[in-house]
């Protein structure tokens, strides 16, 4: 339950209890007229105090107890309903000793207040029966509060146990994925990296011109190795610090140029430190977008634009590929992954063909203007 809703419920109960006490007091009071105003004020105050029972249960317990004794002394023969609610709230909050002490004090003071006002003069048997009834109601209220407190504590413990179990399973799955990635990908990528570097080395020793495609394979192999190691380390350590971020976007642009894609990078606005998740997402959006351009767009140029705004960081990647506005892009895993990353940060992603031809990917990521 939200704190706002709980507050509304508390005040609704407080107003209802106060109204009940006042109405009951008006029908039963036998005090002098000069005491009417004080008695009604104590009745209303005892009920309205319950509006603060979650925030200050001990203070509410004391106020409602004093009000109960006060309006009894003023001649209002009204049950201490507000004090019962206060006992319940204090026990639910875990204040056992204070609740017991306050209950004993009120039970001891109520008979004296009733006698002072001239109430209950029908005999000792009636007074004893009334005292027993008051004790029973107090015990019931305290027991209800304690029972609910224990139930909430058991529920919290069960939830914590479930969270710990889920976290342990997630850790085990993360380590399993790390092992699978290491076994299946590391070896293959290492072979590609070694073979490309050997080919470049041999070509240079022979004085031959190294093809741009081979240099791109060499650079991609090195980058893939770094990325895989960083990913495996993050999986093993559950480290939230991203291995690559916005500062590494120029490297992505250079690699795109190395494979023959004329790529430009434009950064506008006042640069500042970004949250780790935003920093990583920017890098991944640019990386995935340029990869898609190189693989699928048949484009000759691409542009990367990063705009620092007061509350939003905008990332846009455009290309001049062959896709037209009437052509729907294939929903690949890369676009889906970008959309999930952006949505998780509360941002928006737009990926669609451009009116002049080609494709655009634009993401708006909210950032703290004070960062």
Steps between C-alpha positions, in 0.01 A plus 500: 500500500635846410571747781250747354219244491587383853485860621156549345374182666643604838328838489174347383507266800595788730210717383253211529616414852488865607149539358386180673639616834338842474162359396513239778602762753217733401247224566647388833651802663374605836752767586441860582470736206830669586682174438331420169749686282804343668346151483413528131846636425662204675274255316588652163871533581526137609356382169684742270834410660470163324591674174862495620502140629747371236747786537488542879328200663631570851393865492155399372477239774571764765264761352209260455549364854501847656194599296315183611569574866418869449159459342408238762588753769291760315198275532490337157434129543653394165715190443870566429469396135780727377735361765427144379602601146813661642587181692459299181724741303772510766511121528513468121797737502676277755476723811398230746633645826368850434160360404480289815599793721250736336221242521558442872507873564175562314328203665601635838390856422163432335312382815620802697396735219156338485451528875616863493232580243233310694463228240435129575353549845281191462728274699830320525387204284434724202838671537677164515316374192586817310866471602515140381345599168752780452788263573362248251474759227853622568636147487314437173636820343855422611474142379371613161787746460760242602351234271509732200855608582614138509318426173666798329838393633452148368393640163809722485721207592341285231547778243864544604553126469348501152720793397812327632407180319436689177827689538691178560344338197578808292863484616519133407345566159734792442803284573360227275461749215853627560637148477301429183617821338856429596490145366312575178615845392837578650677224307343591167561873536858435605556296184360782283713756682820295473444411134430860401805629684720233342367590157568870557848426634591276206371752245702780657817290512463427130454869428148445373215742553270375772134501385268729692264210559776302670590794722133536590484130592810542716352803681164329540668190643686705758187693593292182522760348730493805729120508498473130575747521787318800645167324464626184665651702782171686549308173505734352756517807723150640441673835448269782399782712363483481121816382322443744212327834494449827318872581504557198275249607232778661288662156477176360357497777241862430403430130460201579278725715283753219482246273332418762236203678661546877494394578857488834681463572870340818635474578871304804612423649837697512822649158575463370855522183703219258427352211698677175422190344344445798268868508407493133406171530311633781281796287401282197426255700288777644285677164478188309396385770260833522316521120491157484339597767250815315401324164469159574358452858380721507188583856603801712413470760776381510859483768765503474877361794694509531880324797655532592868179674606407620851291194589539269201792346313413442134682245284427482127654283230401560135608328180433538128419137435257355251202461734203719411219646713255239381725212602454358847829402667543142612453481881843368584650417837721812488210745477309309764797513735542874446133563570513296819808689623346840428160412647663367818654845552170677445597628155356478150638334186404572142631270225351549155577579134573863415284695256806576283610137505712303739436420863508690828534388860432764762495453876412749772637409841400697810790628710526699820571865408714531815742226388 
